[in-house]
C-alpha cells in the first residue's frame, strides 16, 4: 500500500511536468497574464470547469500547444469524453505526428472501457514519435503519467533501438521500479554503471529511493545478489565494488564493508579516503571495532599517509568511547590514560587535535578527578597557534562543565553565557543554551529553567529541541499539581550528582525521595534513573528489574515507551534474551505507535524475526571476488 502511494505521488509530479508549458526563448506569445494565473489556480484547486474555459481562451490567443494540452486534460478530468475526443480529432489535423495526443486519446478511450481501441491509439503514439531523445522522453512521461507502464517501457526500448548512441538505462530502471520488475531494474542500473562509472552517485541515490519504497525489506538482499553476480561476471568494473561497499554501509555491516574496501585498496590503491570515510561512519554508528580496524590499516601506512594523524585520533576516540559505553569490558582508567598520552606523543597538541584535547580533559576531570590538571590543559590549549574562535569556545565549554563538577556553579553560568553570546547562530550556541538551562534546573530554579527550555524547543537542532522538550515536559508534569517543588528539586540535585559521576550520592537522593514521597509521580522516573545508572556500571540484570517495574506499573506514563525500548535493547544486546527482546519490540509497535522509537523498534523486530540480514556471511565476502 505504501509503495502504491509513493508511486501515485511520483506519477502526479510527472503528469504536471508534461502539462506545464515550455517555450523557446524566441517564441512570441501574447496572452493575459492574469488570466493564465487564474487558470493555473483553478487547475491546482481542481476546479476544472473554470480552468478549461480559461485555458481554451489562452490557447486560442497564443496558439501554444501546451495550453491546449492543459485544456484537454481538464476535459478528461471532467469526463467530458465527447468534447475531448472531438478536440483531439481536430488537433490531429494540425499535429498528425503528435504522439502525446494519441496517448491522451488512448487514455480517454480506456476511461470509457474501450480498452482495445485505447491500445490501438497507444500503438499509434509509438509509430509517430519523432526519432530524437527529447521526444522519446516526453512520450514516455506521458505514458507514465497515465500509469501505462508497459508502453512507457516500450518507448524507452524503442529509443534504445533507434538511437544506439543514447542511453536510456536510467529511465528504464525507473519504469521497472513502477512495474515491480526489480531484477530488470537492478540490471538497468548496473548497465548504467558499466557504461560510465561516474554514474555511481546517481545509482546510489536511485537505489536509496527504491529501498525507501520497499515495504517488506526484501530489495536489499535481491540487489546484493545481483550485484555480487555482476562482480563475478565483470571484475574489471571497479564501480561495482564501490557500490557493494556502499550497500554494506547502508546495512551497517561495517565489517564486510571494511573487508571489501581494504581488498580494493590493495588491488588498485588510492583507497585511503574511502577507508577513512568508512571509519568515521562506523564510529558514528557504534561500529567501534570496525572503526578501530580501519584506523589501524591507515596507521600501518606510516606517517607519510594523508590520514595518519586523523587515524590516530579516531582510534583514541574509539578507545575512549568503548571505556565509557562498555563498562562490562572493565577497561582500566590507567589503560585509557596511557593510550591518551601515547596518542598525543604521535599527533601533538595543535588546532587539529582540539577535539581530542577536550576528551582528555574530560577524562582527567570526571574520571580521574584531576580537576586542576584538566583545567590547565584546556587553558593552555586555548593559546595554541591556529586555534580559531569556535575551537576556543568549545574548549571553554568543557571548562564550564568542569566548573559544574567543582561546584563553582556561578562561574559555570558566566562561561556558558559568554559562549552563548559569541555563538548565536551556530549549533554550539544552542548546545550551551541547553546546558545553561539544565544548570538552572540542577540549582532548583525550575521556573527559570523551564522558560529557557521552552525557547529551545524551537532550536534548529532536532536533538537539542527534543532534549529541551523532554526536560520541559518532565518539569511541568511533576510540578503542575504539587503544592511544593521540594521533590523535584531533590530529583534535580540527584541529576547534578549524576552529571558529576557521583553515582552513590545520586542514588541516595533518589532513595530519600522514594521513602519520603512514596506516592509521587516521580517514582517511575526514579526507577528509570536507577536503571540507567546500573547500565553505566554494567549491572544489566538489576537494571532490567527496574525497567520491568516501569513496564508493569507505569505503562501509561511518559517514560513507558523509553523504558520498554531500553529493556528490549538490554535483552537483545546484553542479556542474551533475543526472543524476549523481539516480543518487546513488537509490543512497542502496538502499545506506543506514536513513540519516537517505533521505526527503530520495527527494524530491530524484523532483524530478529529474520526479515533483514544482521551479520550474514556469504562466500563472496572474501577478497578474491575483487582481485
C-alpha positions as a Python dict, from the first residue, in 0.01 Angstrom:
ca = {
    (1, 'X'): (0, 0, 0),
    (2, 'X'): (285, 234, 89),
    (3, 'X'): (456, 155, -241),
    (4, 'X'): (138, 238, -434),
    (5, 'X'): (102, 570, -254),
    (6, 'X'): (459, 669, -329),
    (7, 'X'): (422, 577, -695),
    (8, 'X'): (98, 775, -718),
    (9, 'X'): (274, 1086, -587),
    (10, 'X'): (556, 1043, -837),
    (11, 'X'): (315, 998, -1125),
    (12, 'X'): (128, 1314, -1035),
    (13, 'X'): (453, 1505, -1048),
    (14, 'X'): (541, 1355, -1387),
    (15, 'X'): (199, 1441, -1528),
    (16, 'X'): (233, 1801, -1420),
    (17, 'X'): (578, 1820, -1581),
    (18, 'X'): (430, 1700, -1908),
    (19, 'X'): (147, 1951, -1889),
    (20, 'X'): (343, 2259, -1778),
    (21, 'X'): (407, 2479, -2080),
    (22, 'X'): (762, 2521, -2204),
    (23, 'X'): (852, 2773, -2469),
    (24, 'X'): (1161, 2850, -2671),
    (25, 'X'): (1332, 3176, -2592),
    (26, 'X'): (1229, 3335, -2920),
    (27, 'X'): (862, 3234, -2913),
    (28, 'X'): (635, 3536, -2917),
    (29, 'X'): (326, 3476, -2707),
    (30, 'X'): (56, 3724, -2639),
    (31, 'X'): (-173, 3641, -2353),
    (32, 'X'): (-338, 3786, -2048),
    (33, 'X'): (-101, 3706, -1759),
    (34, 'X'): (-374, 3748, -1502),
    (35, 'X'): (-595, 3507, -1692),
    (36, 'X'): (-316, 3250, -1701),
    (37, 'X'): (-252, 3280, -1327),
    (38, 'X'): (-622, 3242, -1260),
    (39, 'X'): (-643, 2936, -1485),
    (40, 'X'): (-346, 2778, -1309),
    (41, 'X'): (-504, 2846, -971),
    (42, 'X'): (-832, 2687, -1081),
    (43, 'X'): (-635, 2388, -1208),
    (44, 'X'): (-450, 2347, -878),
    (45, 'X'): (-782, 2378, -693),
    (46, 'X'): (-928, 2108, -921),
    (47, 'X'): (-1195, 2345, -1047),
    (48, 'X'): (-1152, 2200, -1394),
    (49, 'X'): (-1462, 2352, -1548),
    (50, 'X'): (-1342, 2710, -1495),
    (51, 'X'): (-983, 2615, -1576),
    (52, 'X'): (-1090, 2453, -1905),
    (53, 'X'): (-1269, 2765, -2019),
    (54, 'X'): (-969, 2987, -1949),
    (55, 'X'): (-711, 2750, -2097),
    (56, 'X'): (-921, 2729, -2412),
    (57, 'X'): (-921, 3108, -2440),
    (58, 'X'): (-547, 3128, -2375),
    (59, 'X'): (-478, 2860, -2636),
    (60, 'X'): (-686, 3039, -2897),
    (61, 'X'): (-497, 3361, -2823),
    (62, 'X'): (-146, 3218, -2804),
    (63, 'X'): (-169, 2919, -3036),
    (64, 'X'): (61, 2735, -2794),
    (65, 'X'): (15, 2357, -2788),
    (66, 'X'): (95, 2314, -2415),
    (67, 'X'): (-211, 2523, -2325),
    (68, 'X'): (-426, 2305, -2543),
    (69, 'X'): (-287, 2004, -2358),
    (70, 'X'): (-390, 2161, -2027),
    (71, 'X'): (-734, 2236, -2167),
    (72, 'X'): (-764, 1878, -2288),
    (73, 'X'): (-662, 1742, -1951),
    (74, 'X'): (-935, 1948, -1787),
    (75, 'X'): (-1191, 1790, -2020),
    (76, 'X'): (-1061, 1445, -1928),
    (77, 'X'): (-1083, 1525, -1557),
    (78, 'X'): (-1442, 1642, -1615),
    (79, 'X'): (-1508, 1317, -1805),
    (80, 'X'): (-1638, 1520, -2099),
    (81, 'X'): (-1519, 1247, -2333),
    (82, 'X'): (-1726, 1352, -2633),
    (83, 'X'): (-1587, 1704, -2639),
    (84, 'X'): (-1236, 1579, -2560),
    (85, 'X'): (-1239, 1331, -2849),
    (86, 'X'): (-1368, 1597, -3086),
    (87, 'X'): (-1090, 1831, -2980),
    (88, 'X'): (-826, 1560, -3027),
    (89, 'X'): (-952, 1477, -3376),
    (90, 'X'): (-943, 1845, -3467),
    (91, 'X'): (-591, 1889, -3332),
    (92, 'X'): (-462, 1583, -3515),
    (93, 'X'): (-548, 1757, -3842),
    (94, 'X'): (-282, 2013, -3748),
    (95, 'X'): (-49, 1789, -3544),
    (96, 'X'): (-86, 1450, -3704),
    (97, 'X'): (251, 1329, -3572),
    (98, 'X'): (196, 1448, -3215),
    (99, 'X'): (240, 1128, -3014),
    (100, 'X'): (118, 1300, -2697),
    (101, 'X'): (-232, 1343, -2849),
    (102, 'X'): (-250, 971, -2918),
    (103, 'X'): (-170, 898, -2554),
    (104, 'X'): (-448, 1131, -2442),
    (105, 'X'): (-687, 975, -2690),
    (106, 'X'): (-598, 627, -2566),
    (107, 'X'): (-650, 735, -2206),
    (108, 'X'): (-988, 885, -2299),
    (109, 'X'): (-1095, 557, -2456),
    (110, 'X'): (-969, 349, -2165),
    (111, 'X'): (-1175, 561, -1926),
    (112, 'X'): (-1482, 453, -2120),
    (113, 'X'): (-1387, 86, -2105),
    (114, 'X'): (-1283, 77, -2472),
    (115, 'X'): (-952, -92, -2399),
    (116, 'X'): (-881, -242, -2741),
    (117, 'X'): (-933, 94, -2911),
    (118, 'X'): (-717, 256, -2644),
    (119, 'X'): (-435, 12, -2713),
    (120, 'X'): (-455, 98, -3083),
    (121, 'X'): (-408, 467, -3006),
    (122, 'X'): (-117, 390, -2776),
    (123, 'X'): (43, 187, -3056),
    (124, 'X'): (-18, 484, -3282),
    (125, 'X'): (184, 702, -3046),
    (126, 'X'): (480, 465, -3080),
    (127, 'X'): (454, 482, -3459),
    (128, 'X'): (456, 861, -3491),
    (129, 'X'): (703, 965, -3219),
    (130, 'X'): (992, 1161, -3376),
    (131, 'X'): (1329, 989, -3360),
    (132, 'X'): (1507, 1204, -3103),
    (133, 'X'): (1583, 1164, -2734),
    (134, 'X'): (1367, 1450, -2606),
    (135, 'X'): (1057, 1326, -2785),
    (136, 'X'): (1106, 972, -2657),
    (137, 'X'): (1136, 1102, -2302),
    (138, 'X'): (831, 1330, -2345),
    (139, 'X'): (621, 1043, -2478),
    (140, 'X'): (739, 806, -2205),
    (141, 'X'): (650, 1069, -1943),
    (142, 'X'): (302, 1100, -2094),
    (143, 'X'): (252, 723, -2073),
    (144, 'X'): (391, 718, -1721),
    (145, 'X'): (155, 995, -1618),
    (146, 'X'): (-133, 775, -1730),
    (147, 'X'): (14, 472, -1549),
    (148, 'X'): (77, 289, -1874),
    (149, 'X'): (398, 130, -1753),
    (150, 'X'): (433, -129, -2026),
    (151, 'X'): (405, 132, -2302),
    (152, 'X'): (648, 353, -2109),
    (153, 'X'): (897, 68, -2114),
    (154, 'X'): (842, 12, -2484),
    (155, 'X'): (909, 379, -2561),
    (156, 'X'): (1249, 365, -2392),
    (157, 'X'): (1331, 35, -2555),
    (158, 'X'): (1235, 182, -2892),
    (159, 'X'): (1461, 478, -2821),
    (160, 'X'): (1746, 242, -2736),
    (161, 'X'): (1699, 59, -3067),
    (162, 'X'): (1661, 369, -3283),
    (163, 'X'): (1932, 574, -3108),
    (164, 'X'): (2207, 325, -3016),
    (165, 'X'): (2439, 609, -2915),
    (166, 'X'): (2194, 724, -2649),
    (167, 'X'): (2144, 558, -2310),
    (168, 'X'): (1801, 501, -2157),
    (169, 'X'): (1919, 272, -1877),
    (170, 'X'): (1831, 519, -1602),
    (171, 'X'): (1484, 585, -1740),
    (172, 'X'): (1416, 215, -1793),
    (173, 'X'): (1522, 137, -1438),
    (174, 'X'): (1263, 378, -1304),
    (175, 'X'): (991, 214, -1512),
    (176, 'X'): (1092, -130, -1388),
    (177, 'X'): (1052, 3, -1033),
    (178, 'X'): (694, 105, -1107),
    (179, 'X'): (634, -237, -1262),
    (180, 'X'): (799, -404, -961),
    (181, 'X'): (1028, -585, -1201),
    (182, 'X'): (1315, -548, -961),
    (183, 'X'): (1563, -777, -1131),
    (184, 'X'): (1535, -577, -1454),
    (185, 'X'): (1569, -257, -1252),
    (186, 'X'): (1891, -385, -1095),
    (187, 'X'): (2031, -481, -1433),
    (188, 'X'): (1946, -143, -1583),
    (189, 'X'): (2125, 42, -1305),
    (190, 'X'): (2425, -189, -1325),
    (191, 'X'): (2437, -143, -1702),
    (192, 'X'): (2435, 233, -1644),
    (193, 'X'): (2730, 193, -1408),
    (194, 'X'): (2917, -30, -1650),
    (195, 'X'): (2871, 232, -1921),
    (196, 'X'): (3012, 514, -1705),
    (197, 'X'): (3146, 469, -1354),
    (198, 'X'): (3075, 837, -1287),
    (199, 'X'): (2709, 733, -1257),
    (200, 'X'): (2783, 573, -918),
    (201, 'X'): (2626, 856, -715),
    (202, 'X'): (2319, 857, -937),
    (203, 'X'): (2273, 483, -897),
    (204, 'X'): (2318, 503, -520),
    (205, 'X'): (2059, 779, -492),
    (206, 'X'): (1813, 583, -706),
    (207, 'X'): (1861, 266, -506),
    (208, 'X'): (1802, 455, -180),
    (209, 'X'): (1471, 573, -325),
    (210, 'X'): (1382, 214, -418),
    (211, 'X'): (1479, 89, -70),
    (212, 'X'): (1256, 351, 93),
    (213, 'X'): (963, 231, -117),
    (214, 'X'): (1028, -132, -22),
    (215, 'X'): (765, -234, 232),
    (216, 'X'): (898, -581, 317),
    (217, 'X'): (1274, -508, 313),
    (218, 'X'): (1348, -773, 52),
    (219, 'X'): (1507, -546, -208),
    (220, 'X'): (1846, -517, -39),
    (221, 'X'): (1900, -892, -41),
    (222, 'X'): (1790, -922, -402),
    (223, 'X'): (2006, -629, -511),
    (224, 'X'): (2309, -765, -329),
    (225, 'X'): (2269, -1099, -505),
    (226, 'X'): (2250, -931, -847),
    (227, 'X'): (2546, -709, -768),
    (228, 'X'): (2765, -995, -647),
    (229, 'X'): (2680, -1192, -957),
    (230, 'X'): (2776, -895, -1175),
    (231, 'X'): (3106, -856, -986),
    (232, 'X'): (3193, -1215, -1071),
    (233, 'X'): (3099, -1165, -1436),
    (234, 'X'): (3273, -826, -1481),
    (235, 'X'): (3551, -798, -1220),
    (236, 'X'): (3712, -507, -1406),
    (237, 'X'): (3422, -270, -1337),
    (238, 'X'): (3558, -120, -1016),
    (239, 'X'): (3242, 84, -959),
    (240, 'X'): (3060, -239, -879),
    (241, 'X'): (3292, -290, -581),
    (242, 'X'): (3235, 65, -463),
    (243, 'X'): (2862, 2, -490),
    (244, 'X'): (2892, -316, -283),
    (245, 'X'): (3086, -131, -13),
    (246, 'X'): (2819, 140, -14),
    (247, 'X'): (2545, -124, 20),
    (248, 'X'): (2713, -282, 321),
    (249, 'X'): (2741, 60, 482),
    (250, 'X'): (2368, 123, 428),
    (251, 'X'): (2303, -202, 611),
    (252, 'X'): (2555, -107, 884),
    (253, 'X'): (2755, -419, 806),
    (254, 'X'): (3079, -237, 860),
    (255, 'X'): (3299, -545, 892),
    (256, 'X'): (3209, -662, 543),
    (257, 'X'): (3235, -308, 405),
    (258, 'X'): (3583, -268, 552),
    (259, 'X'): (3698, -604, 422),
    (260, 'X'): (3594, -508, 72),
    (261, 'X'): (3743, -158, 97),
    (262, 'X'): (4081, -288, 214),
    (263, 'X'): (4089, -555, -55),
    (264, 'X'): (4006, -295, -317),
    (265, 'X'): (4277, -61, -187),
    (266, 'X'): (4534, -340, -204),
    (267, 'X'): (4428, -408, -560),
    (268, 'X'): (4413, -60, -713),
    (269, 'X'): (4538, 176, -439),
    (270, 'X'): (4405, 528, -373),
    (271, 'X'): (4154, 391, -123),
    (272, 'X'): (4266, 577, 189),
    (273, 'X'): (3996, 844, 166),
    (274, 'X'): (3722, 582, 133),
    (275, 'X'): (3856, 381, 427),
    (276, 'X'): (3881, 694, 642),
    (277, 'X'): (3522, 783, 550),
    (278, 'X'): (3410, 430, 634),
    (279, 'X'): (3586, 455, 972),
    (280, 'X'): (3401, 780, 1052),
    (281, 'X'): (3066, 629, 954),
    (282, 'X'): (3127, 315, 1160),
    (283, 'X'): (3238, 529, 1455),
    (284, 'X'): (2917, 730, 1437),
    (285, 'X'): (2705, 414, 1433),
    (286, 'X'): (2857, 220, 1724),
    (287, 'X'): (3081, 21, 1491),
    (288, 'X'): (3368, 62, 1735),
    (289, 'X'): (3573, -246, 1647),
    (290, 'X'): (3538, -190, 1272),
    (291, 'X'): (3638, 175, 1309),
    (292, 'X'): (3948, 75, 1507),
    (293, 'X'): (4045, -180, 1240),
    (294, 'X'): (4003, 82, 968),
    (295, 'X'): (4215, 332, 1158),
    (296, 'X'): (4480, 63, 1223),
    (297, 'X'): (4501, -4, 849),
    (298, 'X'): (4560, 365, 780),
    (299, 'X'): (4815, 392, 1062),
    (300, 'X'): (5011, 98, 922),
    (301, 'X'): (5072, 300, 606),
    (302, 'X'): (5305, 522, 807),
    (303, 'X'): (5344, 892, 890),
    (304, 'X'): (5352, 993, 525),
    (305, 'X'): (4994, 882, 480),
    (306, 'X'): (4735, 1157, 437),
    (307, 'X'): (4516, 1020, 719),
    (308, 'X'): (4790, 915, 962),
    (309, 'X'): (4712, 1179, 1227),
    (310, 'X'): (4335, 1152, 1183),
    (311, 'X'): (4356, 773, 1220),
    (312, 'X'): (4548, 800, 1548),
    (313, 'X'): (4295, 1049, 1685),
    (314, 'X'): (3998, 848, 1562),
    (315, 'X'): (4136, 530, 1714),
    (316, 'X'): (4185, 703, 2051),
    (317, 'X'): (3827, 833, 2039),
    (318, 'X'): (3706, 479, 1985),
    (319, 'X'): (3909, 357, 2285),
    (320, 'X'): (3752, 633, 2494),
    (321, 'X'): (3403, 555, 2359),
    (322, 'X'): (3448, 190, 2450),
    (323, 'X'): (3565, 285, 2800),
    (324, 'X'): (3253, 497, 2860),
    (325, 'X'): (2985, 290, 2690),
    (326, 'X'): (3100, -67, 2750),
    (327, 'X'): (3158, -89, 3127),
    (328, 'X'): (3130, -466, 3118),
    (329, 'X'): (3471, -475, 2948),
    (330, 'X'): (3626, -340, 3272),
    (331, 'X'): (3879, -122, 3094),
    (332, 'X'): (4116, 28, 3349),
    (333, 'X'): (4146, 406, 3378),
    (334, 'X'): (4523, 370, 3371),
    (335, 'X'): (4498, 198, 3035),
    (336, 'X'): (4295, 484, 2885),
    (337, 'X'): (4531, 741, 3039),
    (338, 'X'): (4836, 579, 2884),
    (339, 'X'): (4657, 548, 2549),
    (340, 'X'): (4576, 920, 2552),
    (341, 'X'): (4936, 1009, 2636),
    (342, 'X'): (5076, 778, 2369),
    (343, 'X'): (4842, 926, 2109),
    (344, 'X'): (4944, 1283, 2190),
    (345, 'X'): (5311, 1183, 2160),
    (346, 'X'): (5232, 1098, 1797),
    (347, 'X'): (4984, 1371, 1697),
    (348, 'X'): (5093, 1655, 1926),
    (349, 'X'): (4892, 1948, 2059),
    (350, 'X'): (4765, 2183, 1788),
    (351, 'X'): (4441, 2315, 1643),
    (352, 'X'): (4357, 1989, 1464),
    (353, 'X'): (4375, 1791, 1790),
    (354, 'X'): (4139, 2022, 1983),
    (355, 'X'): (3855, 1770, 1997),
    (356, 'X'): (4085, 1504, 2141),
    (357, 'X'): (4223, 1751, 2397),
    (358, 'X'): (3866, 1814, 2515),
    (359, 'X'): (3810, 1439, 2556),
    (360, 'X'): (4134, 1404, 2751),
    (361, 'X'): (4048, 1693, 2982),
    (362, 'X'): (3704, 1548, 3046),
    (363, 'X'): (3855, 1211, 3127),
    (364, 'X'): (4105, 1361, 3370),
    (365, 'X'): (3843, 1573, 3548),
    (366, 'X'): (3541, 1344, 3561),
    (367, 'X'): (3706, 1004, 3588),
    (368, 'X'): (4045, 1064, 3747),
    (369, 'X'): (3939, 1370, 3949),
    (370, 'X'): (4245, 1567, 3836),
    (371, 'X'): (4042, 1885, 3806),
    (372, 'X'): (4327, 2136, 3819),
    (373, 'X'): (4531, 1946, 3560),
    (374, 'X'): (4231, 1923, 3328),
    (375, 'X'): (4160, 2296, 3355),
    (376, 'X'): (4525, 2378, 3298),
    (377, 'X'): (4529, 2164, 2984),
    (378, 'X'): (4223, 2341, 2842),
    (379, 'X'): (4358, 2689, 2918),
    (380, 'X'): (4698, 2603, 2768),
    (381, 'X'): (4538, 2471, 2453),
    (382, 'X'): (4336, 2791, 2411),
    (383, 'X'): (4667, 2971, 2350),
    (384, 'X'): (4793, 2725, 2084),
    (385, 'X'): (4869, 2884, 1747),
    (386, 'X'): (4595, 2838, 1488),
    (387, 'X'): (4307, 2791, 1731),
    (388, 'X'): (4000, 2965, 1591),
    (389, 'X'): (3720, 3132, 1786),
    (390, 'X'): (3486, 2832, 1762),
    (391, 'X'): (3752, 2590, 1888),
    (392, 'X'): (3834, 2826, 2174),
    (393, 'X'): (3466, 2834, 2274),
    (394, 'X'): (3449, 2454, 2254),
    (395, 'X'): (3740, 2439, 2499),
    (396, 'X'): (3566, 2696, 2719),
    (397, 'X'): (3251, 2483, 2707),
    (398, 'X'): (3440, 2189, 2860),
    (399, 'X'): (3595, 2427, 3112),
    (400, 'X'): (3244, 2533, 3220),
    (401, 'X'): (3141, 2169, 3259),
    (402, 'X'): (3437, 2117, 3490),
    (403, 'X'): (3329, 2422, 3692),
    (404, 'X'): (2996, 2243, 3745),
    (405, 'X'): (3194, 1943, 3861),
    (406, 'X'): (3385, 2168, 4105),
    (407, 'X'): (3055, 2303, 4235),
    (408, 'X'): (3152, 2651, 4117),
    (409, 'X'): (2813, 2689, 3954),
    (410, 'X'): (2807, 3067, 3908),
    (411, 'X'): (3143, 3058, 3730),
    (412, 'X'): (2994, 2793, 3501),
    (413, 'X'): (2693, 3021, 3435),
    (414, 'X'): (2930, 3304, 3341),
    (415, 'X'): (3128, 3087, 3100),
    (416, 'X'): (2815, 2942, 2941),
    (417, 'X'): (2677, 3296, 2893),
    (418, 'X'): (2998, 3409, 2721),
    (419, 'X'): (2983, 3114, 2482),
    (420, 'X'): (2615, 3178, 2401),
    (421, 'X'): (2682, 3546, 2325),
    (422, 'X'): (2964, 3452, 2087),
    (423, 'X'): (2773, 3172, 1911),
    (424, 'X'): (2422, 3299, 1848),
    (425, 'X'): (2391, 3147, 1502),
    (426, 'X'): (2559, 2810, 1523),
    (427, 'X'): (2486, 2473, 1688),
    (428, 'X'): (2732, 2531, 1974),
    (429, 'X'): (2521, 2825, 2091),
    (430, 'X'): (2207, 2612, 2122),
    (431, 'X'): (2402, 2326, 2283),
    (432, 'X'): (2530, 2560, 2554),
    (433, 'X'): (2188, 2722, 2600),
    (434, 'X'): (2059, 2375, 2686),
    (435, 'X'): (2345, 2323, 2932),
    (436, 'X'): (2272, 2658, 3096),
    (437, 'X'): (1902, 2570, 3125),
    (438, 'X'): (1995, 2234, 3278),
    (439, 'X'): (2224, 2411, 3522),
    (440, 'X'): (1929, 2624, 3635),
    (441, 'X'): (1736, 2301, 3681),
    (442, 'X'): (2022, 2146, 3882),
    (443, 'X'): (2022, 2455, 4105),
    (444, 'X'): (1650, 2413, 4175),
    (445, 'X'): (1535, 2717, 3977),
    (446, 'X'): (1269, 2519, 3797),
    (447, 'X'): (1054, 2801, 3659),
    (448, 'X'): (1354, 2981, 3508),
    (449, 'X'): (1490, 2657, 3363),
    (450, 'X'): (1155, 2571, 3205),
    (451, 'X'): (1131, 2915, 3045),
    (452, 'X'): (1473, 2865, 2885),
    (453, 'X'): (1380, 2515, 2771),
    (454, 'X'): (1058, 2637, 2610),
    (455, 'X'): (1264, 2874, 2394),
    (456, 'X'): (1499, 2593, 2295),
    (457, 'X'): (1211, 2379, 2170),
    (458, 'X'): (1233, 2588, 1852),
    (459, 'X'): (1602, 2503, 1802),
    (460, 'X'): (1712, 2411, 1450),
    (461, 'X'): (1888, 2110, 1603),
    (462, 'X'): (1631, 1833, 1633),
    (463, 'X'): (1832, 1661, 1907),
    (464, 'X'): (1855, 1976, 2120),
    (465, 'X'): (1490, 2062, 2058),
    (466, 'X'): (1384, 1711, 2163),
    (467, 'X'): (1600, 1719, 2477),
    (468, 'X'): (1460, 2060, 2571),
    (469, 'X'): (1104, 1943, 2513),
    (470, 'X'): (1160, 1627, 2718),
    (471, 'X'): (1302, 1814, 3018),
    (472, 'X'): (1036, 2086, 2996),
    (473, 'X'): (755, 1830, 2998),
    (474, 'X'): (926, 1644, 3281),
    (475, 'X'): (936, 1957, 3498),
    (476, 'X'): (579, 2065, 3423),
    (477, 'X'): (429, 1717, 3465),
    (478, 'X'): (588, 1674, 3807),
    (479, 'X'): (520, 2022, 3948),
    (480, 'X'): (186, 2131, 3799),
    (481, 'X'): (-33, 1957, 4061),
    (482, 'X'): (209, 1986, 4354),
    (483, 'X'): (197, 2245, 4628),
    (484, 'X'): (570, 2204, 4682),
    (485, 'X'): (867, 2181, 4446),
    (486, 'X'): (1083, 2002, 4702),
    (487, 'X'): (1063, 1651, 4544),
    (488, 'X'): (1156, 1792, 4202),
    (489, 'X'): (1438, 1999, 4347),
    (490, 'X'): (1573, 1688, 4517),
    (491, 'X'): (1546, 1496, 4192),
    (492, 'X'): (1734, 1776, 4013),
    (493, 'X'): (2003, 1752, 4280),
    (494, 'X'): (2030, 1381, 4207),
    (495, 'X'): (2073, 1460, 3837),
    (496, 'X'): (2350, 1704, 3926),
    (497, 'X'): (2530, 1431, 4119),
    (498, 'X'): (2481, 1201, 3820),
    (499, 'X'): (2636, 1463, 3590),
    (500, 'X'): (2935, 1473, 3823),
    (501, 'X'): (2973, 1094, 3809),
    (502, 'X'): (2884, 1079, 4181),
    (503, 'X'): (2656, 780, 4146),
    (504, 'X'): (2634, 686, 4515),
    (505, 'X'): (2520, 1037, 4614),
    (506, 'X'): (2268, 1043, 4328),
    (507, 'X'): (2131, 705, 4434),
    (508, 'X'): (2098, 814, 4798),
    (509, 'X'): (1893, 1119, 4699),
    (510, 'X'): (1665, 903, 4483),
    (511, 'X'): (1616, 665, 4775),
    (512, 'X'): (1520, 955, 5001),
    (513, 'X'): (1259, 1080, 4753),
    (514, 'X'): (1111, 733, 4722),
    (515, 'X'): (1094, 700, 5102),
    (516, 'X'): (951, 1043, 5177),
    (517, 'X'): (720, 1080, 4875),
    (518, 'X'): (613, 723, 4806),
    (519, 'X'): (305, 823, 4605),
    (520, 'X'): (468, 1097, 4400),
    (521, 'X'): (457, 1096, 4020),
    (522, 'X'): (838, 1085, 4018),
    (523, 'X'): (855, 716, 4112),
    (524, 'X'): (880, 586, 3756),
    (525, 'X'): (1150, 849, 3686),
    (526, 'X'): (1340, 727, 3991),
    (527, 'X'): (1330, 371, 3863),
    (528, 'X'): (1441, 487, 3517),
    (529, 'X'): (1736, 687, 3657),
    (530, 'X'): (1842, 389, 3868),
    (531, 'X'): (1822, 161, 3565),
    (532, 'X'): (2045, 392, 3362),
    (533, 'X'): (2295, 416, 3646),
    (534, 'X'): (2314, 37, 3667),
    (535, 'X'): (2361, 13, 3292),
    (536, 'X'): (2655, 252, 3317),
    (537, 'X'): (2803, 20, 3579),
    (538, 'X'): (2744, -285, 3361),
    (539, 'X'): (2489, -432, 3604),
    (540, 'X'): (2238, -518, 3336),
    (541, 'X'): (2022, -774, 3515),
    (542, 'X'): (1948, -534, 3802),
    (543, 'X'): (1878, -255, 3552),
    (544, 'X'): (1626, -478, 3376),
    (545, 'X'): (1445, -526, 3707),
    (546, 'X'): (1379, -153, 3745),
    (547, 'X'): (1267, -125, 3381),
    (548, 'X'): (1027, -415, 3436),
    (549, 'X'): (878, -219, 3727),
    (550, 'X'): (801, 69, 3492),
    (551, 'X'): (667, -165, 3226),
    (552, 'X'): (432, -337, 3469),
    (553, 'X'): (329, -49, 3693),
    (554, 'X'): (356, 267, 3483),
    (555, 'X'): (258, 158, 3132),
    (556, 'X'): (64, 480, 3067),
    (557, 'X'): (318, 729, 3198),
    (558, 'X'): (555, 939, 2989),
    (559, 'X'): (854, 710, 3036),
    (560, 'X'): (673, 391, 2943),
    (561, 'X'): (796, 374, 2583),
    (562, 'X'): (1152, 477, 2683),
    (563, 'X'): (1163, 203, 2943),
    (564, 'X'): (1020, -60, 2710),
    (565, 'X'): (1268, 17, 2433),
    (566, 'X'): (1565, 29, 2670),
    (567, 'X'): (1458, -304, 2822),
    (568, 'X'): (1434, -459, 2476),
    (569, 'X'): (1785, -335, 2396),
    (570, 'X'): (1919, -486, 2718),
    (571, 'X'): (1759, -820, 2641),
    (572, 'X'): (1891, -818, 2285),
    (573, 'X'): (2242, -681, 2333),
    (574, 'X'): (2346, -756, 2692),
    (575, 'X'): (2140, -1036, 2845),
    (576, 'X'): (2113, -1279, 2551),
    (577, 'X'): (1734, -1293, 2570),
    (578, 'X'): (1676, -1237, 2200),
    (579, 'X'): (1327, -1390, 2185),
    (580, 'X'): (1210, -1167, 2472),
    (581, 'X'): (1365, -865, 2301),
    (582, 'X'): (1174, -941, 1980),
    (583, 'X'): (849, -961, 2173),
    (584, 'X'): (915, -625, 2341),
    (585, 'X'): (996, -457, 2008),
    (586, 'X'): (668, -596, 1876),
    (587, 'X'): (483, -457, 2178),
    (588, 'X'): (635, -115, 2108),
    (589, 'X'): (464, -112, 1767),
    (590, 'X'): (121, -188, 1909),
    (591, 'X'): (126, -19, 2250),
    (592, 'X'): (306, 303, 2157),
    (593, 'X'): (255, 368, 1783),
    (594, 'X'): (336, 737, 1826),
    (595, 'X'): (668, 681, 2001),
    (596, 'X'): (992, 813, 1856),
    (597, 'X'): (1128, 459, 1892),
    (598, 'X'): (875, 297, 1660),
    (599, 'X'): (1082, 299, 1341),
    (600, 'X'): (1390, 157, 1510),
    (601, 'X'): (1181, -96, 1700),
    (602, 'X'): (1024, -211, 1372),
    (603, 'X'): (1366, -253, 1213),
    (604, 'X'): (1503, -442, 1514),
    (605, 'X'): (1195, -665, 1521),
    (606, 'X'): (1238, -751, 1155),
    (607, 'X'): (1604, -830, 1207),
    (608, 'X'): (1532, -1060, 1498),
    (609, 'X'): (1249, -1223, 1305),
    (610, 'X'): (1489, -1290, 1017),
    (611, 'X'): (1345, -1049, 761),
    (612, 'X'): (1668, -848, 739),
    (613, 'X'): (2032, -957, 746),
    (614, 'X'): (2221, -882, 1066),
    (615, 'X'): (2568, -1019, 1000),
    (616, 'X'): (2517, -1295, 750),
    (617, 'X'): (2833, -1405, 570),
    (618, 'X'): (2837, -1514, 208),
    (619, 'X'): (3104, -1682, 3),
    (620, 'X'): (3157, -1353, -181),
    (621, 'X'): (3283, -1166, 123),
    (622, 'X'): (3642, -1284, 92),
    (623, 'X'): (3895, -1082, -102),
    (624, 'X'): (3910, -1297, -418),
    (625, 'X'): (3587, -1155, -562),
    (626, 'X'): (3759, -823, -635),
    (627, 'X'): (4105, -946, -725),
}
